[in-house]
Every structure is written in structure tokens, then in C-alpha cells.
């Protein structure tokens, strides 16, 4: 277990929903020059017959927007921890999903290095309802219309590009993990020890071995204070499933500590709610921000159904991470999901857990 910080953190990362109420300075609207640069860069890719994932920063020139995106990423790492780039010209390409993915990949080259998100090796995941039940063991929440649970993803920054919002619902919810730490320190300091000590995570059948019972090699701290920076890793669903699969249930005290993090994230004064607009790219620093999504009702028309494109990125200015915290997927520090030939979208579950509802 690393150092347990016992002092409040007061920098820009310690925001609350109340403090952001009425503010829109987290929105980064694109101007006409920047939108024109995106169009020109997409046309440049078309002229070269560029293939998705096979081109680099040099093939997607953004002379004005590129430096601005790098500055936004710097603020996501060293400031509030999240931002929304608004006004990406989706409408001009909304019937051409392949072109939109090319655009997103090009924008990403100006922000960080994408990593694999599942055993299939997907670098851009489509977040849309595929009719799966999020409560079933090993089901992934991003392919369901059910509410998700508060969590961080396994990368420095997660980017969510809104191609089309839902008919109703699907609200994005964010909470500062730094403010959550401050609240625990003030209200329930006895919970800090188990949270800093960490837990073994279930790897959803997508670990380095592909085994359905594989857990993280390390105990991953919920809060890790290392070289002057506080970082968070929280996914109670994976922790609780890991305990079920290992046959080593958490103590009541450990479960209470995990639940208190969730309660704080959802609390009205801490939680910040926003609606996605078409053309938004939400950028969340997973070390500083927990995120969640409400359930949603979708459109009947296939082309209007809720669709986001998700990227997991490591960023060039990412903070140092403690070794036991950085290896979150048994693939090394800041590693992506281990890619296996023939892997499917749904990992399945151990026989005794098939069809069983798991805690959110």
C-alpha cells in the first residue's frame, strides 16, 4: 500500500457539481476556421485513400486546431480533468460512419495514443444499444441502454464522440474523484485505508490469459498518491465480481467503503450532469473523474439511434503512476486490453455465473 494522503486537495481538480452550476467554461466550441480545417483534413485523407488506423498525425494536418487540442488535453491533465469539444461537423458526414471514424482517428492523433479496449483489439468502440443486459455477468455496459455504474476506464483519457444522442435519457454524469477523496477525508476517514490498499479486479475474460477467472495481478488502489499527484481507479462492479470469482468475498467494511464512493459520486452537490449534443467530444481524465450514464430510450429509425464513438488514450503529458496502480489489465504499465485472435465482443461468464445478475 502506498502513502495515504491526509490533507485536502484544493486545486482545480477538486470541483463539484454545485461549483460548476451555471458555468460553461468546460465547453470548447470550435470556430469556423477550425471546422474548415477538419473538412480539409478529411478531404486530404480521401485524396490519399487513407485507411482507418493506418495514418498518423502528419496525414491529418490541423494547423490551428491541432495546437488547441493539445492545450485542451493539457488542461484535462493539469486542470479540471474534463472538457467537451463542441461543434465537430458530424452533420456533414452523418450518413457515412466510416468517414466519421476516420475524422475521429485524425483528431485523436492530436491528443494522445489510442490503446485497445477489448480482446478483439478495437481502437474505436461503438457505444450503442445492442440489446444486451448490463446486469448479466461479464456484459459490457456500453452496448446496452441500461444505466451504467460509476467507474473509471483503463487509460489516461477516455474520449466520447457523439454521432447522435438518444431520443430520451442517456445523460452523462461526472464526478471529481478528488472531491470524493476530500469528502471521505472529512466525513469517513476510516475508509481511506481499504481504498488506498486497493482490490483485485475481475478482467471480464479479457486479461492477458483470456481466462474467465483472471483477476488483476496487483491490488489496484482506488486512491493512489504518487509523486505529488492523486489518482483514482474505481469500478465497484469489477471489484465485486472479482471477489465472487475468486471465492474471497470482501469484508462488510470494504464493501461499505466502496459503496461510500458511489454514494458520494451520485450526491447532488458533487455530481455534474450534462447532455450530449451531436458533434460533442467529451474528454475525461480517468485519474481525476468518475463517469456514469443514465438509461435511455432510443429512436426507432436506425440512422438516428444513440451512437457514440469511444477512444481510450494515453496522453503525452500523463502523470507518473505508481507501478501497482499503472498495471491495470495485466499488460504492463498503461497497457491496453490484451488482443487475442478470434475473440468476440462478449467474453461470456464462468458456468456457475451464466445468467446470474451481478451487482452494479
TIMI-274139 format. One record per residue (C-alpha): residue number from 1; residue in three letters; x, y, z. Coordinates in steps of 0.05 Angstrom, whole numbers. Example, Ala and Ser with C-alpha at 12.3 -4.5 7.8 and 13.67 -1.06 7.14 Angstrom:
2
    nr   rest        x        y        z
     1    Ala      246      -90      156
     2    Ser      273      -21      143
END
This chain:
360
    nr   rest        x        y        z
     1    Unk        0        0        0
     2    Unk       26       69      -19
     3    Unk       25      133       21
     4    Unk      -44      153       48
     5    Unk      -53      227       38
     6    Unk      -86      261       98
     7    Unk      -91      332       71
     8    Unk     -146      362       30
     9    Unk     -132      377      -44
    10    Unk     -153      447      -65
    11    Unk     -131      455     -138
    12    Unk     -176      460     -199
    13    Unk     -189      385     -200
    14    Unk     -229      390     -135
    15    Unk     -292      416     -168
    16    Unk     -364      399     -150
    17    Unk     -429      399     -189
    18    Unk     -450      458     -146
    19    Unk     -388      498     -164
    20    Unk     -399      486     -239
    21    Unk     -473      504     -236
    22    Unk     -487      558     -287
    23    Unk     -417      554     -317
    24    Unk     -400      534     -388
    25    Unk     -325      544     -387
    26    Unk     -316      468     -393
    27    Unk     -343      474     -465
    28    Unk     -292      485     -520
    29    Unk     -332      509     -581
    30    Unk     -299      503     -649
    31    Unk     -297      564     -693
    32    Unk     -307      566     -769
    33    Unk     -232      565     -784
    34    Unk     -223      502     -742
    35    Unk     -284      468     -774
    36    Unk     -257      484     -843
    37    Unk     -190      453     -823
    38    Unk     -227      388     -804
    39    Unk     -262      387     -872
    40    Unk     -196      399     -908
    41    Unk     -161      344     -868
    42    Unk     -217      294     -884
    43    Unk     -212      313     -958
    44    Unk     -136      302     -954
    45    Unk     -148      232     -927
    46    Unk     -197      218     -983
    47    Unk     -147      241    -1036
    48    Unk      -95      193    -1007
    49    Unk     -146      136    -1000
    50    Unk     -123      131     -928
    51    Unk     -145       71     -886
    52    Unk     -172       75     -815
    53    Unk     -117       65     -762
    54    Unk      -63       67     -816
    55    Unk      -49      141     -818
    56    Unk      -15      188     -769
    57    Unk      -14      260     -747
    58    Unk       24      282     -809
    59    Unk      -34      257     -853
    60    Unk      -87      298     -815
    61    Unk      -59      370     -814
    62    Unk      -95      418     -767
    63    Unk      -51      480     -764
    64    Unk      -97      519     -717
    65    Unk     -139      465     -684
    66    Unk      -82      417     -671
    67    Unk      -45      461     -621
    68    Unk     -111      479     -588
    69    Unk     -129      405     -578
    70    Unk      -61      394     -547
    71    Unk      -75      453     -500
    72    Unk     -143      424     -482
    73    Unk     -110      357     -465
    74    Unk      -61      394     -421
    75    Unk     -119      425     -382
    76    Unk     -153      356     -378
    77    Unk      -90      330     -344
    78    Unk      -69      390     -302
    79    Unk     -134      428     -292
    80    Unk     -207      408     -281
    81    Unk     -199      339     -311
    82    Unk     -252      342     -365
    83    Unk     -273      383     -425
    84    Unk     -323      380     -482
    85    Unk     -301      399     -552
    86    Unk     -366      423     -585
    87    Unk     -383      432     -658
    88    Unk     -346      377     -694
    89    Unk     -382      375     -762
    90    Unk     -419      309     -756
    91    Unk     -480      330     -797
    92    Unk     -438      337     -859
    93    Unk     -418      263     -854
    94    Unk     -473      231     -811
    95    Unk     -493      181     -864
    96    Unk     -420      159     -872
    97    Unk     -398      125     -808
    98    Unk     -332      103     -838
    99    Unk     -314      175     -854
   100    Unk     -333      197     -784
   101    Unk     -286      145     -755
   102    Unk     -230      170     -800
   103    Unk     -244      240     -775
   104    Unk     -243      218     -702
   105    Unk     -178      179     -711
   106    Unk     -147      241     -742
   107    Unk     -169      285     -685
   108    Unk     -143      234     -635
   109    Unk      -73      237     -666
   110    Unk      -70      309     -640
   111    Unk      -88      288     -569
   112    Unk      -56      222     -550
   113    Unk      -41      149     -566
   114    Unk     -103      104     -571
   115    Unk      -99       35     -539
   116    Unk     -141      -29     -547
   117    Unk     -206      -31     -510
   118    Unk     -225     -104     -515
   119    Unk     -195     -172     -534
   120    Unk     -216     -161     -606
   121    Unk     -167     -103     -608
   122    Unk     -219      -49     -622
   123    Unk     -187       21     -620
   124    Unk     -253       56     -633
   125    Unk     -313       24     -598
   126    Unk     -384       40     -618
   127    Unk     -424       57     -556
   128    Unk     -495       39     -575
   129    Unk     -551       -7     -552
   130    Unk     -542      -78     -578
   131    Unk     -596     -107     -533
   132    Unk     -551     -138     -480
   133    Unk     -569     -138     -406
   134    Unk     -518      -97     -367
   135    Unk     -534     -136     -304
   136    Unk     -510     -203     -331
   137    Unk     -441     -228     -312
   138    Unk     -387     -202     -359
   139    Unk     -436     -160     -401
   140    Unk     -406      -92     -421
   141    Unk     -448      -31     -405
   142    Unk     -430        7     -468
   143    Unk     -472      -40     -512
   144    Unk     -535      -33     -470
   145    Unk     -587       21     -460
   146    Unk     -589        6     -385
   147    Unk     -559       54     -334
   148    Unk     -485       42     -323
   149    Unk     -448       47     -257
   150    Unk     -398       98     -233
   151    Unk     -329       80     -258
   152    Unk     -262      100     -289
   153    Unk     -237       69     -354
   154    Unk     -168       36     -361
   155    Unk     -129       92     -395
   156    Unk     -107      164     -383
   157    Unk     -164      197     -421
   158    Unk     -229      170     -450
   159    Unk     -258      207     -509
   160    Unk     -332      201     -526
   161    Unk     -353      228     -595
   162    Unk     -428      239     -601
   163    Unk     -453      219     -670
   164    Unk     -526      220     -648
   165    Unk     -557      229     -579
   166    Unk     -615      186     -553
   167    Unk     -688      204     -561
   168    Unk     -694      210     -485
   169    Unk     -644      200     -429
   170    Unk     -572      178     -437
   171    Unk     -549      236     -394
   172    Unk     -475      238     -379
   173    Unk     -457      244     -306
   174    Unk     -388      263     -280
   175    Unk     -358      269     -210
   176    Unk     -290      293     -188
   177    Unk     -253      236     -154
   178    Unk     -211      289     -120
   179    Unk     -273      320      -88
   180    Unk     -295      249      -69
   181    Unk     -228      238      -34
   182    Unk     -235      305        2
   183    Unk     -305      285       26
   184    Unk     -282      217       51
   185    Unk     -224      250       87
   186    Unk     -273      297      122
   187    Unk     -332      251      133
   188    Unk     -307      178      135
   189    Unk     -231      178      142
   190    Unk     -233      106      167
   191    Unk     -249       85       95
   192    Unk     -183      112       68
   193    Unk     -142       51       89
   194    Unk     -181       -1       48
   195    Unk     -188       47      -11
   196    Unk     -113       61      -13
   197    Unk      -98      -13       -2
   198    Unk     -139      -30      -64
   199    Unk     -173      -91      -93
   200    Unk     -163     -146     -145
   201    Unk     -207     -132     -206
   202    Unk     -244     -181     -250
   203    Unk     -217     -174     -321
   204    Unk     -282     -196     -356
   205    Unk     -247     -254     -391
   206    Unk     -204     -202     -426
   207    Unk     -140     -207     -387
   208    Unk      -72     -229     -414
   209    Unk      -91     -303     -408
   210    Unk     -162     -298     -434
   211    Unk     -185     -339     -374
   212    Unk     -255     -324     -347
   213    Unk     -228     -325     -276
   214    Unk     -168     -280     -288
   215    Unk     -161     -222     -239
   216    Unk     -111     -166     -237
   217    Unk      -43     -189     -213
   218    Unk      -39     -129     -166
   219    Unk      -87      -99     -117
   220    Unk     -106      -35     -153
   221    Unk     -115       23     -105
   222    Unk     -179       64     -111
   223    Unk     -136      124      -90
   224    Unk      -62      126     -105
   225    Unk      -19      185      -82
   226    Unk       46      183     -120
   227    Unk       99      236     -135
   228    Unk       53      291     -112
   229    Unk       -9      271     -153
   230    Unk      -72      237     -131
   231    Unk     -101      186     -180
   232    Unk     -164      144     -176
   233    Unk     -185       77     -204
   234    Unk     -256       57     -187
   235    Unk     -303        4     -215
   236    Unk     -342      -28     -158
   237    Unk     -376      -77     -206
   238    Unk     -309     -106     -228
   239    Unk     -284     -108     -156
   240    Unk     -346     -144     -130
   241    Unk     -346     -193     -188
   242    Unk     -273     -206     -176
   243    Unk     -288     -224     -104
   244    Unk     -344     -272     -128
   245    Unk     -299     -305     -179
   246    Unk     -240     -313     -132
   247    Unk     -283     -341      -75
   248    Unk     -255     -288      -28
   249    Unk     -313     -242      -10
   250    Unk     -299     -172       12
   251    Unk     -309     -155       84
   252    Unk     -370     -113      103
   253    Unk     -323      -56      118
   254    Unk     -291      -59       49
   255    Unk     -359      -62       15
   256    Unk     -382       -2       56
   257    Unk     -320       37       34
   258    Unk     -335       21      -40
   259    Unk     -408       39      -32
   260    Unk     -390      106        1
   261    Unk     -350      125      -61
   262    Unk     -411      111     -104
   263    Unk     -458      149      -58
   264    Unk     -412      210      -59
   265    Unk     -406      208     -135
   266    Unk     -481      208     -142
   267    Unk     -494      261      -89
   268    Unk     -529      323     -116
   269    Unk     -476      372      -92
   270    Unk     -418      332     -122
   271    Unk     -448      302     -186
   272    Unk     -448      343     -251
   273    Unk     -498      325     -305
   274    Unk     -494      342     -379
   275    Unk     -529      323     -443
   276    Unk     -491      303     -505
   277    Unk     -502      344     -568
   278    Unk     -487      317     -637
   279    Unk     -415      335     -652
   280    Unk     -390      336     -580
   281    Unk     -326      302     -560
   282    Unk     -324      293     -484
   283    Unk     -254      283     -456
   284    Unk     -249      254     -386
   285    Unk     -186      243     -346
   286    Unk     -197      175     -314
   287    Unk     -148      191     -257
   288    Unk     -190      251     -235
   289    Unk     -261      239     -258
   290    Unk     -312      184     -249
   291    Unk     -366      178     -302
   292    Unk     -434      147     -309
   293    Unk     -493      146     -357
   294    Unk     -567      144     -344
   295    Unk     -612       95     -381
   296    Unk     -643      118     -446
   297    Unk     -699      109     -496
   298    Unk     -675      104     -568
   299    Unk     -703      126     -635
   300    Unk     -739       76     -679
   301    Unk     -701       98     -741
   302    Unk     -634       61     -746
   303    Unk     -595      122     -771
   304    Unk     -618      164     -711
   305    Unk     -603      114     -656
   306    Unk     -557      136     -600
   307    Unk     -486      126     -622
   308    Unk     -421      149     -591
   309    Unk     -351      130     -613
   310    Unk     -304      116     -555
   311    Unk     -228      121     -553
   312    Unk     -182      101     -497
   313    Unk     -120      144     -500
   314    Unk      -55      152     -463
   315    Unk      -31      224     -467
   316    Unk       39      252     -476
   317    Unk       36      294     -412
   318    Unk        7      239     -369
   319    Unk       26      238     -295
   320    Unk       72      187     -265
   321    Unk       34      127     -237
   322    Unk       53       80     -181
   323    Unk       74       12     -210
   324    Unk       18      -26     -175
   325    Unk      -33       25     -200
   326    Unk       -7       30     -271
   327    Unk      -14      -44     -289
   328    Unk      -90      -47     -291
   329    Unk     -101     -102     -343
   330    Unk      -41     -148     -332
   331    Unk      -10     -119     -395
   332    Unk       42      -74     -364
   333    Unk       42        0     -344
   334    Unk      -14       37     -381
   335    Unk      -24      -24     -426
   336    Unk      -88      -35     -465
   337    Unk     -131      -98     -466
   338    Unk      -92     -160     -489
   339    Unk     -113     -176     -561
   340    Unk     -129     -248     -577
   341    Unk     -143     -278     -645
   342    Unk     -216     -298     -653
   343    Unk     -241     -261     -592
   344    Unk     -313     -239     -593
   345    Unk     -348     -177     -568
   346    Unk     -378     -214     -508
   347    Unk     -329     -252     -465
   348    Unk     -380     -298     -432
   349    Unk     -381     -319     -359
   350    Unk     -360     -379     -318
   351    Unk     -412     -433     -319
   352    Unk     -435     -421     -248
   353    Unk     -447     -347     -264
   354    Unk     -483     -354     -330
   355    Unk     -549     -317     -328
   356    Unk     -535     -291     -258
   357    Unk     -547     -218     -243
   358    Unk     -486     -184     -215
   359    Unk     -482     -122     -171
   360    Unk     -477      -56     -208
END
